[in-house]
């Protein structure tokens, strides 16, 4: 009887552990990906709303912590680029808006340096990121 209880507890712990791993992987997934094709759709004169419909909310959508040297300056964390920047694995896309909320310029900055964690690498290997 005692052995059955131990086996049931072990199976229960394994199931809970597996559920926790799946939840952590699911909750850590990037909400969407931004491609070069998406970036090419952004045009001068578009409204902020139109840009957000194409690219989503500004932020860092890359794998792991990232840093980029802006215009040859010091390295900046990709999570601290502000409300007009979209960072992906290798690039940062910047959009400037005028007072009316229309696109007046857009720029791409390459050379993002990423430091993915082991967990980030596993997600990429599983094609979940």
N, CA, C and O atoms as CSV, one atom per row, in Angstrom:
chain,resi,resn,atom,element,x,y,z
A,1,UNK,N,N,0.836,-1.199,0.000
A,1,UNK,CA,C,0.000,0.000,0.000
A,1,UNK,C,C,0.876,1.257,0.000
A,1,UNK,O,O,0.598,2.197,-0.744
A,2,UNK,N,N,1.906,1.284,0.806
A,2,UNK,CA,C,2.791,2.432,0.908
A,2,UNK,C,C,3.525,2.676,-0.409
A,2,UNK,O,O,3.782,3.821,-0.781
A,3,UNK,N,N,3.858,1.602,-1.107
A,3,UNK,CA,C,4.564,1.714,-2.374
A,3,UNK,C,C,3.657,2.326,-3.446
A,3,UNK,O,O,4.121,3.136,-4.249
A,4,UNK,N,N,2.403,1.961,-3.473
A,4,UNK,CA,C,1.438,2.531,-4.425
A,4,UNK,C,C,1.300,4.040,-4.235
A,4,UNK,O,O,1.250,4.799,-5.203
A,5,UNK,N,N,1.241,4.449,-3.002
A,5,UNK,CA,C,1.124,5.871,-2.692
A,5,UNK,C,C,2.361,6.625,-3.184
A,5,UNK,O,O,2.250,7.717,-3.741
A,6,UNK,N,N,3.518,6.041,-2.977
A,6,UNK,CA,C,4.759,6.666,-3.435
A,6,UNK,C,C,4.768,6.797,-4.958
A,6,UNK,O,O,5.146,7.845,-5.481
A,7,UNK,N,N,4.363,5.762,-5.666
A,7,UNK,CA,C,4.318,5.793,-7.134
A,7,UNK,C,C,3.327,6.863,-7.599
A,7,UNK,O,O,3.622,7.622,-8.521
A,8,UNK,N,N,2.170,6.924,-6.974
A,8,UNK,CA,C,1.171,7.939,-7.355
A,8,UNK,C,C,1.701,9.347,-7.123
A,8,UNK,O,O,1.492,10.235,-7.949
A,9,UNK,N,N,2.382,9.552,-6.007
A,9,UNK,CA,C,2.961,10.866,-5.728
A,9,UNK,C,C,4.035,11.226,-6.762
A,9,UNK,O,O,4.098,12.370,-7.214
A,10,UNK,N,N,4.868,10.271,-7.132
A,10,UNK,CA,C,5.913,10.525,-8.123
A,10,UNK,C,C,5.299,10.868,-9.483
A,10,UNK,O,O,5.749,11.799,-10.151
A,11,UNK,N,N,4.284,10.125,-9.887
A,11,UNK,CA,C,3.614,10.403,-11.165
A,11,UNK,C,C,2.949,11.777,-11.105
A,11,UNK,O,O,3.016,12.541,-12.068
A,12,UNK,N,N,2.324,12.084,-10.006
A,12,UNK,CA,C,1.699,13.396,-9.846
A,12,UNK,C,C,2.702,14.529,-9.938
A,12,UNK,O,O,2.441,15.545,-10.582
A,13,UNK,N,N,3.856,14.359,-9.293
A,13,UNK,CA,C,4.908,15.370,-9.360
A,13,UNK,C,C,5.443,15.523,-10.776
A,13,UNK,O,O,5.699,16.643,-11.219
A,14,UNK,N,N,5.614,14.426,-11.488
A,14,UNK,CA,C,6.080,14.492,-12.879
A,14,UNK,C,C,5.077,15.229,-13.767
A,14,UNK,O,O,5.464,16.048,-14.601
A,15,UNK,N,N,3.812,14.939,-13.588
A,15,UNK,CA,C,2.775,15.614,-14.386
A,15,UNK,C,C,2.748,17.103,-14.066
A,15,UNK,O,O,2.659,17.931,-14.972
A,16,UNK,N,N,2.824,17.445,-12.799
A,16,UNK,CA,C,2.844,18.870,-12.414
A,16,UNK,C,C,4.095,19.555,-12.946
A,16,UNK,O,O,4.023,20.692,-13.413
A,17,UNK,N,N,5.235,18.883,-12.884
A,17,UNK,CA,C,6.475,19.447,-13.414
A,17,UNK,C,C,6.388,19.679,-14.911
A,17,UNK,O,O,6.811,20.724,-15.406
A,18,UNK,N,N,5.842,18.708,-15.633
A,18,UNK,CA,C,5.687,18.860,-17.085
A,18,UNK,C,C,4.726,20.004,-17.403
A,18,UNK,O,O,4.974,20.779,-18.326
A,19,UNK,N,N,3.647,20.116,-16.658
A,19,UNK,CA,C,2.694,21.207,-16.885
A,19,UNK,C,C,3.349,22.556,-16.613
A,19,UNK,O,O,3.092,23.524,-17.329
A,20,UNK,N,N,4.181,22.628,-15.597
A,20,UNK,CA,C,4.879,23.876,-15.282
A,20,UNK,C,C,5.846,24.261,-16.403
A,20,UNK,O,O,5.921,25.431,-16.778
A,21,UNK,N,N,6.581,23.296,-16.935
A,21,UNK,CA,C,7.506,23.567,-18.046
A,21,UNK,C,C,6.737,24.070,-19.263
A,21,UNK,O,O,7.142,25.052,-19.885
A,22,UNK,N,N,5.636,23.410,-19.609
A,22,UNK,CA,C,4.821,23.833,-20.762
A,22,UNK,C,C,4.275,25.237,-20.534
A,22,UNK,O,O,4.290,26.056,-21.453
A,23,UNK,N,N,3.797,25.526,-19.340
A,23,UNK,CA,C,3.272,26.863,-19.057
A,23,UNK,C,C,4.363,27.919,-19.191
A,23,UNK,O,O,4.134,28.969,-19.790
A,24,UNK,N,N,5.545,27.654,-18.641
A,24,UNK,CA,C,6.646,28.618,-18.727
A,24,UNK,C,C,7.054,28.863,-20.173
A,24,UNK,O,O,7.310,30.002,-20.562
A,25,UNK,N,N,7.114,27.805,-20.966
A,25,UNK,CA,C,7.464,27.973,-22.371
A,25,UNK,C,C,6.387,28.776,-23.093
A,25,UNK,O,O,6.705,29.673,-23.873
A,26,UNK,N,N,5.129,28.467,-22.843
A,26,UNK,CA,C,4.032,29.172,-23.505
A,26,UNK,C,C,3.994,30.646,-23.104
A,26,UNK,O,O,3.797,31.512,-23.956
A,27,UNK,N,N,4.178,30.937,-21.825
A,27,UNK,CA,C,4.075,32.315,-21.356
A,27,UNK,C,C,5.257,33.164,-21.794
A,27,UNK,O,O,5.164,34.391,-21.795
A,28,UNK,N,N,6.355,32.544,-22.162
A,28,UNK,CA,C,7.549,33.283,-22.540
A,28,UNK,C,C,7.666,33.475,-24.047
A,28,UNK,O,O,8.640,34.058,-24.523
A,29,UNK,N,N,6.689,32.994,-24.795
A,29,UNK,CA,C,6.749,33.126,-26.245
A,29,UNK,C,C,6.568,34.570,-26.670
A,29,UNK,O,O,5.820,35.329,-26.054
A,30,UNK,N,N,7.251,34.926,-27.711
A,30,UNK,CA,C,7.110,36.256,-28.278
A,30,UNK,C,C,5.706,36.396,-28.859
A,30,UNK,O,O,5.226,35.467,-29.508
A,31,UNK,N,N,5.034,37.527,-28.648
A,31,UNK,CA,C,3.671,37.683,-29.130
A,31,UNK,C,C,3.557,37.587,-30.652
A,31,UNK,O,O,2.541,37.109,-31.157
A,32,UNK,N,N,4.541,38.014,-31.368
A,32,UNK,CA,C,4.561,37.870,-32.818
A,32,UNK,C,C,5.955,38.177,-33.330
A,32,UNK,O,O,6.822,38.627,-32.580
A,33,UNK,N,N,6.157,37.936,-34.581
A,33,UNK,CA,C,7.448,38.201,-35.201
A,33,UNK,C,C,7.289,39.340,-36.196
A,33,UNK,O,O,6.235,39.501,-36.812
A,34,UNK,N,N,8.328,40.114,-36.342
A,34,UNK,CA,C,8.334,41.207,-37.307
A,34,UNK,C,C,9.344,40.834,-38.387
A,34,UNK,O,O,10.511,40.575,-38.095
A,35,UNK,N,N,8.893,40.809,-39.614
A,35,UNK,CA,C,9.769,40.429,-40.716
A,35,UNK,C,C,10.190,41.660,-41.527
A,35,UNK,O,O,9.644,42.750,-41.359
A,36,UNK,N,N,11.158,41.459,-42.394
A,36,UNK,CA,C,11.562,42.529,-43.312
A,36,UNK,C,C,10.385,42.929,-44.204
A,36,UNK,O,O,10.241,44.098,-44.561
A,37,UNK,N,N,9.549,41.958,-44.559
A,37,UNK,CA,C,8.379,42.249,-45.387
A,37,UNK,C,C,7.407,43.175,-44.661
A,37,UNK,O,O,6.841,44.091,-45.257
A,38,UNK,N,N,7.219,42.921,-43.354
A,38,UNK,CA,C,6.362,43.806,-42.558
A,38,UNK,C,C,6.941,45.217,-42.547
A,38,UNK,O,O,6.214,46.197,-42.710
A,39,UNK,N,N,8.260,45.310,-42.352
A,39,UNK,CA,C,8.930,46.599,-42.299
A,39,UNK,C,C,8.760,47.355,-43.610
A,39,UNK,O,O,8.566,48.571,-43.609
A,40,UNK,N,N,8.835,46.635,-44.732
A,40,UNK,CA,C,8.695,47.277,-46.045
A,40,UNK,C,C,7.288,47.851,-46.251
A,40,UNK,O,O,7.106,48.761,-47.060
A,41,UNK,N,N,6.311,47.338,-45.539
A,41,UNK,CA,C,4.931,47.843,-45.659
A,41,UNK,C,C,4.754,49.217,-45.019
A,41,UNK,O,O,3.823,49.945,-45.365
A,42,UNK,N,N,5.638,49.578,-44.089
A,42,UNK,CA,C,5.547,50.884,-43.426
A,42,UNK,C,C,5.983,51.960,-44.412
A,42,UNK,O,O,7.091,51.914,-44.946
A,43,UNK,N,N,5.098,52.932,-44.649
A,43,UNK,CA,C,5.375,53.985,-45.628
A,43,UNK,C,C,5.236,55.364,-44.991
A,43,UNK,O,O,4.525,55.548,-44.003
A,44,UNK,N,N,5.936,56.323,-45.588
A,44,UNK,CA,C,5.813,57.710,-45.136
A,44,UNK,C,C,4.361,58.150,-45.245
A,44,UNK,O,O,3.669,57.803,-46.202
A,45,UNK,N,N,3.907,58.909,-44.266
A,45,UNK,CA,C,2.542,59.413,-44.266
A,45,UNK,C,C,1.544,58.517,-43.553
A,45,UNK,O,O,0.416,58.938,-43.296
A,46,UNK,N,N,1.935,57.281,-43.227
A,46,UNK,CA,C,1.022,56.388,-42.505
A,46,UNK,C,C,0.774,56.918,-41.099
A,46,UNK,O,O,1.613,57.609,-40.522
A,47,UNK,N,N,-0.379,56.585,-40.568
A,47,UNK,CA,C,-0.689,56.977,-39.192
A,47,UNK,C,C,-0.016,56.013,-38.221
A,47,UNK,O,O,0.373,54.905,-38.592
A,48,UNK,N,N,0.114,56.452,-36.976
A,48,UNK,CA,C,0.676,55.605,-35.916
A,48,UNK,C,C,-0.137,54.314,-35.791
A,48,UNK,O,O,0.422,53.236,-35.588
A,49,UNK,N,N,-1.456,54.434,-35.912
A,49,UNK,CA,C,-2.335,53.262,-35.802
A,49,UNK,C,C,-2.040,52.257,-36.917
A,49,UNK,O,O,-1.995,51.053,-36.663
A,50,UNK,N,N,-1.841,52.733,-38.139
A,50,UNK,CA,C,-1.536,51.841,-39.252
A,50,UNK,C,C,-0.209,51.121,-39.029
A,50,UNK,O,O,-0.090,49.929,-39.311
A,51,UNK,N,N,0.780,51.843,-38.527
A,51,UNK,CA,C,2.089,51.241,-38.253
A,51,UNK,C,C,1.944,50.155,-37.192
A,51,UNK,O,O,2.511,49.071,-37.325
A,52,UNK,N,N,1.182,50.449,-36.140
A,52,UNK,CA,C,1.003,49.477,-35.058
A,52,UNK,C,C,0.211,48.259,-35.541
A,52,UNK,O,O,0.419,47.155,-35.039
A,53,UNK,N,N,-0.683,48.444,-36.499
A,53,UNK,CA,C,-1.405,47.297,-37.053
A,53,UNK,C,C,-0.454,46.361,-37.803
A,53,UNK,O,O,-0.655,45.147,-37.816
A,54,UNK,N,N,0.571,46.926,-38.421
A,54,UNK,CA,C,1.545,46.120,-39.169
A,54,UNK,C,C,2.588,45.512,-38.245
A,54,UNK,O,O,2.851,44.311,-38.314
A,55,UNK,N,N,3.187,46.325,-37.380
A,55,UNK,CA,C,4.326,45.893,-36.562
A,55,UNK,C,C,3.963,45.464,-35.146
A,55,UNK,O,O,4.749,44.792,-34.478
A,56,UNK,N,N,2.782,45.848,-34.688
A,56,UNK,CA,C,2.433,45.601,-33.294
A,56,UNK,C,C,2.953,46.729,-32.423
A,56,UNK,O,O,3.429,47.745,-32.932
A,57,UNK,N,N,2.866,46.558,-31.139
A,57,UNK,CA,C,3.342,47.586,-30.210
A,57,UNK,C,C,4.866,47.653,-30.259
A,57,UNK,O,O,5.513,46.624,-30.453
A,58,UNK,N,N,5.454,48.833,-30.090
A,58,UNK,CA,C,6.909,48.926,-30.048
A,58,UNK,C,C,7.464,48.071,-28.918
A,58,UNK,O,O,6.832,47.925,-27.871
A,59,UNK,N,N,8.646,47.508,-29.134
A,59,UNK,CA,C,9.264,46.689,-28.106
A,59,UNK,C,C,10.341,45.803,-28.680
A,59,UNK,O,O,10.699,45.906,-29.853
A,60,UNK,N,N,10.854,44.929,-27.831
A,60,UNK,CA,C,11.921,44.007,-28.210
A,60,UNK,C,C,11.313,42.636,-28.444
A,60,UNK,O,O,10.839,41.995,-27.506
A,61,UNK,N,N,11.324,42.183,-29.688
A,61,UNK,CA,C,10.763,40.887,-30.054
A,61,UNK,C,C,11.858,39.874,-30.374
A,61,UNK,O,O,11.574,38.820,-30.944
A,62,UNK,N,N,13.088,40.175,-30.020
A,62,UNK,CA,C,14.205,39.288,-30.301
A,62,UNK,C,C,14.375,38.214,-29.248
A,62,UNK,O,O,13.661,38.180,-28.246
A,63,UNK,N,N,15.335,37.339,-29.495
A,63,UNK,CA,C,15.616,36.218,-28.620
A,63,UNK,C,C,16.666,36.616,-27.598
A,63,UNK,O,O,17.807,36.893,-27.967
A,64,UNK,N,N,16.304,36.651,-26.322
A,64,UNK,CA,C,17.249,36.991,-25.264
A,64,UNK,C,C,17.504,38.492,-25.166
A,64,UNK,O,O,16.943,39.290,-25.917
A,65,UNK,N,N,18.367,38.850,-24.217
A,65,UNK,CA,C,18.747,40.253,-24.045
A,65,UNK,C,C,19.527,40.730,-25.258
A,65,UNK,O,O,20.370,40.005,-25.786
A,66,UNK,N,N,19.246,41.948,-25.697
A,66,UNK,CA,C,19.952,42.481,-26.849
A,66,UNK,C,C,20.523,43.855,-26.589
A,66,UNK,O,O,20.013,44.612,-25.762
A,67,UNK,N,N,21.598,44.172,-27.313
A,67,UNK,CA,C,22.196,45.503,-27.254
A,67,UNK,C,C,22.564,45.919,-28.662
A,67,UNK,O,O,22.921,45.092,-29.501
A,68,UNK,N,N,22.470,47.221,-28.905
A,68,UNK,CA,C,22.798,47.749,-30.224
A,68,UNK,C,C,23.531,49.073,-30.048
A,68,UNK,O,O,23.213,49.857,-29.154
A,69,UNK,N,N,24.503,49.310,-30.902
A,69,UNK,CA,C,25.203,50.596,-30.925
A,69,UNK,C,C,24.498,51.509,-31.908
A,69,UNK,O,O,24.514,51.253,-33.112
A,70,UNK,N,N,23.882,52.565,-31.415
A,70,UNK,CA,C,23.101,53.452,-32.275
A,70,UNK,C,C,23.986,54.513,-32.902
A,70,UNK,O,O,24.634,55.298,-32.210
A,71,UNK,N,N,23.999,54.519,-34.221
A,71,UNK,CA,C,24.767,55.498,-34.997
A,71,UNK,C,C,26.222,55.584,-34.519
A,71,UNK,O,O,26.793,56.670,-34.418
A,72,UNK,N,N,26.801,54.427,-34.230
A,72,UNK,CA,C,28.195,54.385,-33.806
A,72,UNK,C,C,28.425,54.771,-32.362
A,72,UNK,O,O,29.574,54.861,-31.930
A,73,UNK,N,N,27.374,54.999,-31.608
A,73,UNK,CA,C,27.505,55.405,-30.211
A,73,UNK,C,C,27.636,54.214,-29.285
A,73,UNK,O,O,27.885,53.094,-29.730
A,74,UNK,N,N,27.467,54.462,-27.983
A,74,UNK,CA,C,27.591,53.377,-27.006
A,74,UNK,C,C,26.458,52.364,-27.157
A,74,UNK,O,O,25.401,52.670,-27.708
A,75,UNK,N,N,26.699,51.159,-26.658
A,75,UNK,CA,C,25.695,50.098,-26.727
A,75,UNK,C,C,24.512,50.428,-25.815
A,75,UNK,O,O,24.688,50.885,-24.686
A,76,UNK,N,N,23.302,50.187,-26.332
A,76,UNK,CA,C,22.061,50.459,-25.608
A,76,UNK,C,C,21.260,49.168,-25.561
A,76,UNK,O,O,21.178,48.454,-26.560
A,77,UNK,N,N,20.665,48.861,-24.407
A,77,UNK,CA,C,19.814,47.684,-24.272
A,77,UNK,C,C,18.584,47.858,-25.155
A,77,UNK,O,O,17.961,48.920,-25.155
A,78,UNK,N,N,18.235,46.813,-25.910
A,78,UNK,CA,C,17.105,46.903,-26.836
A,78,UNK,C,C,15.760,47.042,-26.133
A,78,UNK,O,O,14.765,47.383,-26.772
A,79,UNK,N,N,15.714,46.787,-24.835
A,79,UNK,CA,C,14.460,46.972,-24.095
A,79,UNK,C,C,14.260,48.442,-23.710
A,79,UNK,O,O,13.181,48.816,-23.250
A,80,UNK,N,N,15.281,49.271,-23.892
A,80,UNK,CA,C,15.224,50.682,-23.491
A,80,UNK,C,C,15.295,51.633,-24.686
A,80,UNK,O,O,15.860,52.721,-24.572
A,81,UNK,N,N,14.742,51.245,-25.806
A,81,UNK,CA,C,14.868,52.066,-27.014
A,81,UNK,C,C,13.753,53.085,-27.182
A,81,UNK,O,O,13.860,53.978,-28.023
A,82,UNK,N,N,12.703,52.974,-26.414
A,82,UNK,CA,C,11.646,53.967,-26.487
A,82,UNK,C,C,10.433,53.502,-27.265
A,82,UNK,O,O,10.341,52.351,-27.694
A,83,UNK,N,N,9.506,54.429,-27.433
A,83,UNK,CA,C,8.201,54.088,-27.986
A,83,UNK,C,C,8.142,54.096,-29.501
A,83,UNK,O,O,7.071,53.880,-30.067
A,84,UNK,N,N,9.258,54.339,-30.177
A,84,UNK,CA,C,9.254,54.356,-31.637
A,84,UNK,C,C,10.215,53.332,-32.213
A,84,UNK,O,O,10.686,53.493,-33.338
A,85,UNK,N,N,10.515,52.268,-31.450
A,85,UNK,CA,C,11.485,51.271,-31.895
A,85,UNK,C,C,10.929,49.858,-31.740
A,85,UNK,O,O,10.270,49.523,-30.755
A,86,UNK,N,N,11.222,49.050,-32.749
A,86,UNK,CA,C,10.847,47.646,-32.766
A,86,UNK,C,C,12.129,46.850,-32.983
A,86,UNK,O,O,12.742,46.947,-34.046
A,87,UNK,N,N,12.539,46.067,-31.990
A,87,UNK,CA,C,13.771,45.291,-32.094
A,87,UNK,C,C,13.429,43.832,-32.401
A,87,UNK,O,O,12.523,43.250,-31.805
A,88,UNK,N,N,14.173,43.262,-33.342
A,88,UNK,CA,C,14.070,41.843,-33.664
A,88,UNK,C,C,15.462,41.250,-33.469
A,88,UNK,O,O,16.348,41.930,-32.951
A,89,UNK,N,N,15.673,40.005,-33.869
A,89,UNK,CA,C,16.947,39.344,-33.582
A,89,UNK,C,C,18.167,40.116,-34.066
A,89,UNK,O,O,19.127,40.270,-33.311
A,90,UNK,N,N,18.158,40.604,-35.297
A,90,UNK,CA,C,19.356,41.213,-35.871
A,90,UNK,C,C,19.248,42.712,-36.123
A,90,UNK,O,O,20.260,43.370,-36.361
A,91,UNK,N,N,18.039,43.259,-36.074
A,91,UNK,CA,C,17.828,44.657,-36.447
A,91,UNK,C,C,16.976,45.376,-35.416
A,91,UNK,O,O,16.288,44.765,-34.599
A,92,UNK,N,N,17.050,46.710,-35.488
A,92,UNK,CA,C,16.103,47.564,-34.776
A,92,UNK,C,C,15.487,48.472,-35.827
A,92,UNK,O,O,16.196,49.102,-36.611
A,93,UNK,N,N,14.170,48.534,-35.836
A,93,UNK,CA,C,13.441,49.394,-36.757
A,93,UNK,C,C,12.958,50.618,-35.996
A,93,UNK,O,O,12.312,50.491,-34.956
A,94,UNK,N,N,13.266,51.801,-36.509
A,94,UNK,CA,C,12.849,53.054,-35.885
A,94,UNK,C,C,11.889,53.782,-36.809
A,94,UNK,O,O,12.088,53.820,-38.024
A,95,UNK,N,N,10.844,54.359,-36.226
A,95,UNK,CA,C,9.889,55.163,-36.975
A,95,UNK,C,C,9.745,56.496,-36.253
A,95,UNK,O,O,9.577,56.536,-35.035
A,96,UNK,N,N,9.810,57.584,-37.009
A,96,UNK,CA,C,9.584,58.924,-36.441
A,96,UNK,C,C,8.239,59.435,-36.921
A,96,UNK,O,O,7.885,59.305,-38.093
A,97,UNK,N,N,7.500,60.017,-35.989
A,97,UNK,CA,C,6.175,60.551,-36.295
A,97,UNK,C,C,6.175,62.062,-36.107
A,97,UNK,O,O,6.906,62.594,-35.272
A,98,UNK,N,N,5.347,62.747,-36.892
A,98,UNK,CA,C,5.195,64.191,-36.703
A,98,UNK,C,C,4.133,64.442,-35.632
A,98,UNK,O,O,3.619,63.501,-35.028
A,99,UNK,N,N,3.810,65.712,-35.401
A,99,UNK,CA,C,2.831,66.065,-34.368
A,99,UNK,C,C,1.440,65.515,-34.657
A,99,UNK,O,O,0.648,65.303,-33.739
A,100,UNK,N,N,1.145,65.287,-35.929
A,100,UNK,CA,C,-0.160,64.744,-36.313
A,100,UNK,C,C,-0.180,63.213,-36.219
A,100,UNK,O,O,-1.212,62.594,-36.478
A,101,UNK,N,N,0.949,62.601,-35.850
A,101,UNK,CA,C,0.996,61.150,-35.722
A,101,UNK,C,C,1.238,60.428,-37.026
A,101,UNK,O,O,0.895,59.253,-37.152
A,102,UNK,N,N,1.827,61.110,-38.006
A,102,UNK,CA,C,2.119,60.512,-39.307
A,102,UNK,C,C,3.608,60.201,-39.422
A,102,UNK,O,O,4.444,60.921,-38.876
A,103,UNK,N,N,3.936,59.121,-40.136
A,103,UNK,CA,C,5.331,58.729,-40.325
A,103,UNK,C,C,6.048,59.762,-41.176
A,103,UNK,O,O,5.608,60.085,-42.279
A,104,UNK,N,N,7.162,60.281,-40.653
A,104,UNK,CA,C,7.974,61.231,-41.416
A,104,UNK,C,C,9.321,60.622,-41.795
A,104,UNK,O,O,9.971,61.104,-42.723
A,105,UNK,N,N,9.751,59.574,-41.096
A,105,UNK,CA,C,10.973,58.877,-41.477
A,105,UNK,C,C,10.985,57.501,-40.837
A,105,UNK,O,O,10.305,57.243,-39.844
A,106,UNK,N,N,11.777,56.627,-41.436
A,106,UNK,CA,C,11.982,55.303,-40.858
A,106,UNK,C,C,13.426,54.906,-41.110
A,106,UNK,O,O,14.021,55.287,-42.118
A,107,UNK,N,N,13.982,54.135,-40.183
A,107,UNK,CA,C,15.394,53.782,-40.260
A,107,UNK,C,C,15.590,52.377,-39.684
A,107,UNK,O,O,14.899,51.971,-38.750
A,108,UNK,N,N,16.528,51.660,-40.251
A,108,UNK,CA,C,16.895,50.339,-39.745
A,108,UNK,C,C,18.323,50.404,-39.233
A,108,UNK,O,O,19.207,50.938,-39.902
A,109,UNK,N,N,18.544,49.865,-38.054
A,109,UNK,CA,C,19.892,49.787,-37.483
A,109,UNK,C,C,20.208,48.310,-37.282
A,109,UNK,O,O,19.490,47.608,-36.570
A,110,UNK,N,N,21.280,47.840,-37.908
A,110,UNK,CA,C,21.685,46.441,-37.780
A,110,UNK,C,C,22.706,46.278,-36.676
A,110,UNK,O,O,23.021,47.225,-35.954
A,111,UNK,N,N,23.210,45.084,-36.556
A,111,UNK,CA,C,24.275,44.827,-35.595
A,111,UNK,C,C,23.825,44.634,-34.171
A,111,UNK,O,O,24.561,44.961,-33.239
A,112,UNK,N,N,22.617,44.104,-33.979
A,112,UNK,CA,C,22.153,43.826,-32.620
A,112,UNK,C,C,22.943,42.641,-32.075
A,112,UNK,O,O,23.077,41.614,-32.741
A,113,UNK,N,N,23.457,42.788,-30.873
A,113,UNK,CA,C,24.192,41.718,-30.202
A,113,UNK,C,C,23.245,41.086,-29.190
A,113,UNK,O,O,22.725,41.766,-28.305
A,114,UNK,N,N,23.026,39.791,-29.324
A,114,UNK,CA,C,22.106,39.074,-28.429
A,114,UNK,C,C,22.872,38.131,-27.524
A,114,UNK,O,O,23.901,37.576,-27.912
A,115,UNK,N,N,22.363,37.953,-26.312
A,115,UNK,CA,C,22.907,37.000,-25.353
A,115,UNK,C,C,21.775,36.101,-24.874
A,115,UNK,O,O,21.283,36.257,-23.756
A,116,UNK,N,N,21.359,35.150,-25.730
A,116,UNK,CA,C,20.226,34.304,-25.339
A,116,UNK,C,C,20.579,33.356,-24.198
A,116,UNK,O,O,21.710,32.882,-24.092
A,117,UNK,N,N,19.599,33.093,-23.355
A,117,UNK,CA,C,19.776,32.139,-22.259
A,117,UNK,C,C,19.622,30.724,-22.808
A,117,UNK,O,O,19.235,30.537,-23.962
A,118,UNK,N,N,19.922,29.749,-21.992
A,118,UNK,CA,C,19.739,28.351,-22.391
A,118,UNK,C,C,18.268,28.114,-22.724
A,118,UNK,O,O,17.951,27.425,-23.693
A,119,UNK,N,N,17.376,28.682,-21.925
A,119,UNK,CA,C,15.944,28.533,-22.160
A,119,UNK,C,C,15.560,29.132,-23.517
A,119,UNK,O,O,14.764,28.539,-24.246
A,120,UNK,N,N,16.119,30.307,-23.867
A,120,UNK,CA,C,15.857,30.915,-25.168
A,120,UNK,C,C,16.322,30.002,-26.299
A,120,UNK,O,O,15.635,29.850,-27.310
A,121,UNK,N,N,17.490,29.398,-26.119
A,121,UNK,CA,C,18.027,28.497,-27.152
A,121,UNK,C,C,17.160,27.263,-27.319
A,121,UNK,O,O,16.953,26.804,-28.442
A,122,UNK,N,N,16.649,26.714,-26.218
A,122,UNK,CA,C,15.762,25.549,-26.296
A,122,UNK,C,C,14.485,25.920,-27.046
A,122,UNK,O,O,14.015,25.157,-27.890
A,123,UNK,N,N,13.919,27.097,-26.738
A,123,UNK,CA,C,12.719,27.535,-27.446
A,123,UNK,C,C,12.970,27.668,-28.943
A,123,UNK,O,O,12.131,27.273,-29.752
A,124,UNK,N,N,14.111,28.217,-29.309
A,124,UNK,CA,C,14.437,28.349,-30.727
A,124,UNK,C,C,14.618,26.967,-31.360
A,124,UNK,O,O,14.147,26.733,-32.473
A,125,UNK,N,N,15.294,26.054,-30.664
A,125,UNK,CA,C,15.519,24.717,-31.181
A,125,UNK,C,C,14.189,24.010,-31.421
A,125,UNK,O,O,14.049,23.251,-32.380
A,126,UNK,N,N,13.216,24.259,-30.549
A,126,UNK,CA,C,11.874,23.665,-30.690
A,126,UNK,C,C,11.000,24.447,-31.675
A,126,UNK,O,O,9.831,24.114,-31.869
A,127,UNK,N,N,11.570,25.490,-32.299
A,127,UNK,CA,C,10.853,26.356,-33.253
A,127,UNK,C,C,9.654,27.051,-32.599
A,127,UNK,O,O,8.636,27.288,-33.249
A,128,UNK,N,N,9.783,27.372,-31.324
A,128,UNK,CA,C,8.738,28.081,-30.611
A,128,UNK,C,C,9.029,29.570,-30.539
A,128,UNK,O,O,8.199,30.338,-30.053
A,129,UNK,N,N,10.182,29.984,-31.009
A,129,UNK,CA,C,10.557,31.401,-31.021
A,129,UNK,C,C,11.183,31.739,-32.321
A,129,UNK,O,O,11.572,32.887,-32.538
